[in-house]
């Protein structure tokens, strides 16, 4: 997948690809001399990548279950809850 495809906020972009692109954007914003227009464009792309990562993490969290041992020794599935 190219940077341009990822930059469009492509929903087919994997978490790892979005995170990598987000890291590239942060480095560019911190280290390069950019015009205001370029900086705003990169910032907006970064927000899209951040939201995509957050959505994918939420979906993954919904799939995680924890196994709890019952008093009789059997295992029971329960949704994962963050304390």
C-alpha positions as CSV (number, residue, x, y, z in Angstrom):
1,X,0.0,0.0,0.0
2,X,1.4,3.4,-0.9
3,X,1.6,6.4,1.3
4,X,-1.0,8.1,-0.9
5,X,-3.5,5.3,-0.5
6,X,-2.9,5.2,3.3
7,X,-3.1,9.0,3.4
8,X,-6.6,8.9,2.0
9,X,-7.7,7.2,5.2
10,X,-8.2,3.9,3.4
11,X,-10.3,1.6,5.6
12,X,-8.3,-1.4,4.2
13,X,-5.2,0.0,5.8
14,X,-4.0,-2.3,8.6
15,X,-3.3,-1.1,12.1
16,X,0.4,-1.5,11.6
17,X,0.4,0.5,8.3
18,X,-1.7,3.3,9.8
19,X,0.6,3.4,12.9
20,X,3.7,3.5,10.7
21,X,2.3,6.3,8.6
22,X,1.3,8.2,11.7
23,X,4.9,7.9,13.0
24,X,6.2,9.2,9.6
25,X,3.8,12.2,9.8
26,X,4.9,13.1,13.3
27,X,8.6,13.0,12.3
28,X,7.9,15.2,9.3
29,X,5.9,17.7,11.4
30,X,8.7,17.8,14.0
31,X,11.7,17.9,11.8
32,X,11.0,19.5,8.4
33,X,10.4,23.0,7.4
34,X,6.9,22.9,6.0
35,X,4.5,25.6,4.7
36,X,1.4,26.1,6.8
37,X,-0.6,24.4,4.2
38,X,1.6,21.3,4.1
39,X,1.6,21.1,7.9
40,X,-2.2,21.4,8.1
41,X,-2.5,18.7,5.4
42,X,-0.2,16.3,7.3
43,X,-2.0,17.1,10.6
44,X,-5.3,16.2,9.1
45,X,-3.9,13.0,7.7
46,X,-2.4,12.2,11.1
47,X,-5.8,12.7,12.7
48,X,-7.4,10.2,10.2
49,X,-4.6,7.7,10.9
50,X,-5.1,8.1,14.6
51,X,-8.8,7.6,14.4
52,X,-8.3,4.5,12.2
53,X,-5.9,3.0,14.8
54,X,-8.4,3.8,17.6
55,X,-11.3,2.1,15.7
56,X,-9.2,-1.0,15.0
57,X,-8.1,-1.2,18.6
58,X,-11.7,-1.0,19.7
59,X,-12.7,-3.8,17.4
60,X,-9.8,-5.9,18.6
61,X,-10.8,-5.3,22.3
62,X,-14.3,-6.4,21.5
63,X,-12.9,-9.8,20.3
64,X,-10.8,-10.4,23.3
65,X,-12.3,-12.7,25.9
66,X,-10.8,-13.9,29.1
67,X,-11.2,-17.4,30.5
68,X,-12.2,-17.7,34.1
69,X,-11.9,-20.8,36.2
70,X,-15.2,-21.7,37.9
71,X,-15.2,-23.4,41.4
72,X,-15.8,-26.8,39.7
73,X,-12.6,-26.4,37.7
74,X,-14.3,-25.8,34.4
75,X,-13.5,-22.7,32.3
76,X,-16.0,-20.0,31.4
77,X,-15.7,-17.2,28.8
78,X,-16.3,-13.6,29.8
79,X,-15.9,-10.5,27.8
80,X,-12.7,-8.6,28.5
81,X,-13.2,-5.5,30.6
82,X,-10.6,-2.9,31.4
83,X,-10.5,-2.1,35.1
